[in-house]
Every structure is written in structure tokens, then in C-alpha cells.
Amino acid sequence: MRVIKCLFVFLAVLALVPAMTMAAAAPTKDAVVIGKAEMSSAGTGVARRVTVPLMLDNTQKLVAMDIPLTFGKPGDGVNLVNVAYADRVSYFDEKITNIDNEKKTLVMGLISMAYDPSKPDLEVGSGPIAYLTFDVTDPTVESFTIATTRMTNPSHRLMLVWHETATDGNLQVKYNDNLDFSISVPVSTAGAAPIPVSYALDQNYPNPFNAGTVISFSLPERGKVNVSVYNVLGQTVRVLANEDMEAGIRSVNWDGRDDNGAPAASGVYFYRISANNFHDTKKMTLLK
């Protein structure tokens, strides 16, 4: 019989039954790292936007992850604006995200099976588990550092969690917390995209999505831009942008909430852009 993995919650939210024991694992080839940064010309109202993938190389089937990170330095003009989870972990029951741009910290907690005992562990493999998008408002910033950190109250440290059955038949929870890293992310205006020659609305990414998604679009000239989300009845769910924007490749984020801050229900939604005489609509899917 499979064990319901709602028992696996990290540190402050980790609730393990007394029959289980925690054991640190011997060092493995597991790795959590930051991948190659991608630069766009700008986020809304800022000079530069940088997206970096958070890569996971796991040699065990995983049931949970605790990922606390720091980024940049206080007051450096680097702000984390979105965390979009990748397809590899899209089926996870819990993907908890806590961004603090004042303290420059990000805490991500992922649990494969918090509610549904039929969901599988994360298979052994390599690839992105999330995409971190930063806005850099200070033109003098040439790079910033993303690094692991350890926190207290509540306690967090970078940890990959799996379970094994011991020889006595009891379930043993194992973890690897020997995974620290510190990586410098370059920020270069040379990588910025040129001014587009025509209007365009891109497909949101990721799609389908859970915790958040990014909608990008091209503006060949300055103008008033409205980007809104609608349900299948044509009712406005969220206005993501309604402002003047400079020409360039722009993007807005939707966190899956309506204009009142309430979580939107799972289902199909439409997002529409109106910019000068340009209008376009695309479909996206929210999964909870």
C-alpha cells in the first residue's frame, strides 16, 4: 500500500507520524542549480527583465523539496516578479511560493502528493522545475547573485526528500541537504531585444499553469495598452495592465487570482490585448 505523502511537508510544515524516522542521506550526485539567463528588453515600466531556470538533477524519486534562496542585495534594484513552475512538477499537489523583495529571499516548497495518494513521486531525471523572472531597475547593475540560504523561524534549508522502507518494515524518510550553491547572473543590455516591427501577442508560458504564468507581447510604438483576462462567459476576471507603455517586448504576469484577490477556478480562460489599433485574444488553461 502506498503511503499518503501529505505526511511530507518541509520543516515548519513537515508533519511526520512517529513511526517514521528521518535520516540524512550520503552525498549523491543530486544538484539544484540556476541555468542560463534569458534577457528581454523590459518588464512593464522597468529597464530590463531577466528569466532564469531553476534546474534539478535528481538521482532518487522525490516526494518533496524545500528550496530557500537569496537573490541580489537590499536596495540593488533587482526584484523577483514571478515564479512559474515547469511542466516537470505541474502535477504536484502543493507548490508553495513566498517572495520577499525587501529581504531578498525566495522560499519554494513542493510536495508531490499532499492530497491525492495515487500521484507518483517525481521520477529520476534532469530539467527545469521553475522559471524565476526578475526586473532590474538600476541601469548600473551588471550582475546579481542567486544563492542557497538557511532560515530559522520557520526553519528552511535546501533539501530533497524521498522515502524508503527499512528492513524492519517501517517507513524511513531520507533527505539530501548537501546541495548549496551560489551563482552570479549576468545582466547585460547587449542581450536586450530590439524594438519589434509589428504588434504581436505571444502564447502565455507555462500553459497549462498553476501558480502563475507570463504573457508577453510586442509593441512597435508607444501607446495605451490594456491586457485583461476573461472567463468563458466573457466576463472580466482580471485586468493585468491598463497603462501607457514604451515600445519593446513587454510582459505581464497572472497569478491565477481575480481583481478581488480571490483564486480563480480551474478551467479555460482568455487573455486579450488592446494596444492602439491592435487587438488579439489567446486561450490559456488554469489547473489547480
C-alpha positions as CSV (number, residue, x, y, z in Angstrom):
1,M,0.0,0.0,0.0
2,R,1.3,3.4,-0.9
3,V,1.9,5.9,1.9
4,I,-0.1,9.1,1.7
5,K,2.6,11.7,1.1
6,C,0.6,14.5,2.8
7,L,2.9,13.4,5.7
8,F,5.8,15.1,3.9
9,V,5.9,18.8,4.5
10,F,9.0,20.8,4.9
11,L,10.4,21.7,8.3
12,A,8.0,24.2,9.7
13,V,5.1,22.4,7.9
14,L,6.6,19.0,8.0
15,A,4.3,16.6,9.9
16,L,5.7,13.1,10.1
17,V,4.0,10.3,12.1
18,P,6.0,8.9,15.0
19,A,6.6,5.5,13.2
20,M,8.8,7.3,10.6
21,T,12.4,8.3,11.1
22,M,14.4,11.0,9.4
23,A,17.8,10.1,8.1
24,A,20.3,12.2,6.2
25,A,21.5,10.6,3.0
26,A,25.0,10.1,2.0
27,P,26.2,12.6,-0.6
28,T,24.8,11.9,-4.1
29,K,25.1,13.5,-7.5
30,D,21.8,15.4,-6.9
31,A,22.1,19.0,-7.9
32,V,19.9,22.1,-7.8
33,V,21.3,25.0,-9.9
34,I,20.5,28.1,-11.8
35,G,20.5,27.7,-15.6
36,K,21.4,30.2,-18.4
37,A,19.7,33.6,-18.0
38,E,17.5,34.9,-20.8
39,M,17.1,38.7,-21.3
40,S,14.1,40.6,-22.7
41,S,14.1,44.3,-23.4
42,A,11.9,45.2,-20.4
43,G,9.2,44.3,-18.0
44,T,6.4,46.8,-17.5
45,G,7.9,50.2,-16.6
46,V,11.4,48.8,-16.0
47,A,14.6,48.8,-17.9
48,R,15.4,45.1,-18.1
49,R,13.8,41.7,-17.4
50,V,15.8,38.5,-16.7
51,T,14.4,35.0,-16.6
52,V,16.5,32.1,-15.2
53,P,15.5,28.5,-15.0
54,L,15.9,26.6,-11.7
55,M,17.3,23.2,-12.7
56,L,17.1,19.9,-10.8
57,D,19.2,16.8,-11.4
58,N,17.8,14.1,-9.0
59,T,19.1,10.6,-8.6
60,Q,16.2,9.5,-6.3
61,K,12.5,9.6,-6.9
62,L,11.4,12.6,-4.8
63,V,8.3,13.3,-2.7
64,A,9.2,16.8,-1.6
65,M,11.6,19.7,-1.9
66,D,12.4,22.7,0.3
67,I,14.2,25.4,-1.7
68,P,15.1,28.7,0.1
69,L,17.2,31.2,-1.9
70,T,18.6,34.7,-1.7
71,F,19.0,37.0,-4.6
72,G,20.9,40.2,-5.1
73,K,21.4,42.7,-2.2
74,P,19.0,45.1,-0.4
75,G,18.3,48.2,-2.5
76,D,20.1,47.0,-5.6
77,G,17.1,47.4,-8.0
78,V,16.7,43.6,-8.5
79,N,13.2,42.4,-7.8
80,L,11.7,38.9,-8.3
81,V,8.4,39.4,-10.1
82,N,7.3,35.9,-10.9
83,V,7.9,32.2,-10.2
84,A,6.4,30.0,-12.9
85,Y,6.6,26.2,-12.2
86,A,7.7,24.0,-15.1
87,D,5.9,21.0,-16.6
88,R,8.1,18.6,-14.7
89,V,6.3,19.4,-11.4
90,S,3.0,20.7,-12.8
91,Y,1.1,17.7,-11.3
92,F,2.4,18.3,-7.7
93,D,-0.4,18.9,-5.1
94,E,1.5,21.7,-3.4
95,K,3.7,24.4,-4.9
96,I,4.2,27.0,-2.1
97,T,5.9,30.2,-3.1
98,N,7.0,33.0,-0.7
99,I,8.7,36.0,-2.3
100,D,10.2,38.8,-0.1
101,N,11.8,41.5,-2.2
102,E,12.8,43.5,0.9
103,K,14.7,40.7,2.5
104,K,15.7,39.4,-1.0
105,T,14.5,35.9,-0.3
106,L,12.5,33.2,-2.1
107,V,11.2,30.1,-0.4
108,M,9.7,27.3,-2.6
109,G,8.1,24.2,-1.1
110,L,6.9,21.4,-3.4
111,I,5.0,18.3,-2.4
112,S,4.1,15.6,-4.9
113,M,1.2,14.1,-3.1
114,A,-0.4,16.2,-0.4
115,Y,-4.0,15.2,-1.1
116,D,-4.1,12.5,-3.8
117,P,-2.4,9.2,-2.8
118,S,-2.4,8.0,-6.4
119,K,0.0,10.6,-7.6
120,P,3.6,9.4,-8.3
121,D,6.9,10.5,-7.0
122,L,9.0,12.8,-9.2
123,E,11.0,10.5,-11.4
124,V,14.8,10.4,-11.6
125,G,16.0,12.9,-14.2
126,S,17.2,16.3,-15.1
127,G,15.5,19.5,-16.2
128,P,13.9,22.8,-15.0
129,I,11.4,22.8,-12.2
130,A,10.7,26.5,-12.2
131,Y,11.5,29.8,-14.0
132,L,12.4,32.8,-11.9
133,T,11.7,36.2,-13.5
134,F,13.5,39.3,-12.2
135,D,13.1,43.0,-13.1
136,V,16.3,45.1,-12.9
137,T,15.5,48.7,-12.4
138,D,19.0,50.0,-11.7
139,P,20.9,50.5,-15.0
140,T,24.3,50.3,-13.2
141,V,23.7,46.7,-12.1
142,E,25.8,44.3,-14.3
143,S,25.1,41.1,-12.4
144,F,23.5,39.7,-9.2
145,T,23.9,36.6,-7.2
146,I,21.4,33.8,-6.5
147,A,22.4,31.5,-3.7
148,T,21.0,29.0,-1.3
149,T,20.4,30.1,2.3
150,R,19.3,28.6,5.7
151,M,16.5,30.2,7.6
152,T,15.0,30.0,11.1
153,N,11.5,30.7,12.4
154,P,10.4,28.9,10.3
155,S,13.3,26.7,9.5
156,H,14.3,26.1,5.9
157,R,17.3,24.7,4.0
158,L,17.7,23.4,0.5
159,M,16.5,19.8,0.8
160,L,15.4,16.9,-1.4
161,V,13.2,14.4,0.3
162,W,12.3,10.8,-0.6
163,H,11.2,7.7,1.4
164,E,12.5,4.1,1.7
165,T,11.2,1.0,3.6
166,A,13.6,-0.1,6.3
167,T,14.4,-3.8,7.0
168,D,12.0,-3.7,10.0
169,G,9.2,-2.6,7.7
170,N,8.9,0.9,9.0
171,L,8.9,3.8,6.6
172,Q,12.2,5.8,6.6
173,V,12.2,9.3,5.3
174,K,15.6,10.3,3.8
175,Y,16.8,13.6,2.6
176,N,19.8,15.3,0.9
177,D,20.7,18.7,2.2
178,N,24.2,18.9,0.8
179,L,23.2,21.0,-2.1
180,D,24.3,24.6,-1.5
181,F,25.3,26.8,-4.5
182,S,26.0,30.4,-5.3
183,I,25.7,31.6,-8.9
184,S,26.2,35.1,-10.5
185,V,23.6,36.0,-13.1
186,P,24.8,38.5,-15.7
187,V,22.6,41.4,-16.6
188,S,23.6,43.0,-19.9
189,T,21.7,45.4,-22.1
190,A,23.5,43.9,-25.1
191,G,21.2,40.9,-24.7
192,A,18.1,43.1,-24.9
193,A,15.7,42.5,-27.8
194,P,15.4,45.2,-30.5
195,I,12.3,47.2,-31.0
196,P,9.8,45.0,-32.8
197,V,8.5,46.0,-36.2
198,S,4.9,44.8,-35.6
199,Y,2.4,44.1,-32.9
200,A,2.1,40.5,-31.6
201,L,0.6,38.6,-28.7
202,D,2.5,35.5,-27.6
203,Q,1.1,32.4,-26.0
204,N,1.4,32.5,-22.2
205,Y,4.1,30.4,-20.6
206,P,3.8,28.0,-18.9
207,N,0.4,26.7,-20.3
208,P,-1.4,25.0,-18.6
209,F,-0.2,26.6,-15.4
210,N,-0.9,26.6,-11.7
211,A,0.9,29.1,-9.6
212,G,1.4,31.8,-12.2
213,T,2.0,32.4,-15.9
214,V,3.7,35.1,-18.1
215,I,2.0,36.8,-21.0
216,S,4.4,38.6,-23.4
217,F,3.6,40.9,-26.3
218,S,5.4,43.1,-28.8
219,L,4.8,46.9,-29.2
220,P,6.4,48.6,-32.2
221,E,5.4,52.0,-30.8
222,R,4.4,53.7,-27.5
223,G,0.8,53.6,-26.6
224,K,-2.0,52.8,-24.2
225,V,-2.1,49.1,-23.5
226,N,-4.8,47.0,-21.9
227,V,-4.3,43.3,-21.1
228,S,-7.2,41.6,-19.4
229,V,-8.3,38.0,-18.6
230,Y,-11.8,36.8,-19.3
231,N,-13.7,33.6,-18.4
232,V,-15.6,31.5,-20.9
233,L,-18.7,33.7,-20.4
234,G,-16.8,36.8,-21.5
235,Q,-16.7,38.3,-18.0
236,T,-13.6,40.2,-16.9
237,V,-11.7,38.2,-14.3
238,R,-8.5,40.3,-14.0
239,V,-7.1,43.5,-15.6
240,L,-3.4,42.8,-15.8
241,A,-2.4,46.1,-17.4
242,N,-4.1,49.4,-18.4
243,E,-1.4,52.0,-18.9
244,D,0.9,53.7,-21.4
245,M,3.9,51.6,-22.3
246,E,7.0,52.2,-24.3
247,A,7.8,50.3,-27.5
248,G,9.5,46.9,-27.0
249,I,8.9,43.4,-25.9
250,R,6.7,43.6,-22.8
251,S,5.2,41.1,-20.4
252,V,2.7,40.9,-17.6
253,N,2.1,38.1,-15.0
254,W,-1.1,36.5,-13.9
255,D,-1.1,34.7,-10.5
256,G,-4.4,33.0,-11.1
257,R,-6.4,35.4,-9.0
258,D,-9.3,37.8,-9.9
259,D,-9.4,41.5,-9.4
260,N,-10.6,41.0,-5.8
261,G,-7.6,38.8,-5.0
262,A,-9.7,35.6,-4.8
263,P,-8.2,32.4,-6.5
264,A,-9.9,31.7,-9.9
265,A,-11.3,28.3,-10.5
266,S,-9.6,25.8,-12.7
267,G,-10.6,25.9,-16.3
268,V,-10.1,27.7,-19.6
269,Y,-9.6,31.5,-19.7
270,F,-8.9,34.0,-22.5
271,Y,-6.5,36.9,-22.4
272,R,-6.9,39.9,-24.7
273,I,-4.6,42.8,-25.6
274,S,-5.7,46.2,-26.9
275,A,-2.9,48.5,-28.0
276,N,-3.6,51.4,-30.3
277,N,-5.5,49.8,-33.2
278,F,-4.1,46.3,-32.4
279,H,-6.4,43.7,-30.8
280,D,-5.7,39.9,-30.2
281,T,-7.0,37.2,-28.0
282,K,-5.5,33.8,-26.9
283,K,-6.6,30.9,-24.7
284,M,-4.9,29.5,-21.6
285,T,-5.7,26.9,-19.0
286,L,-5.5,27.2,-15.2
287,L,-5.1,23.9,-13.3
288,K,-5.4,23.7,-9.5
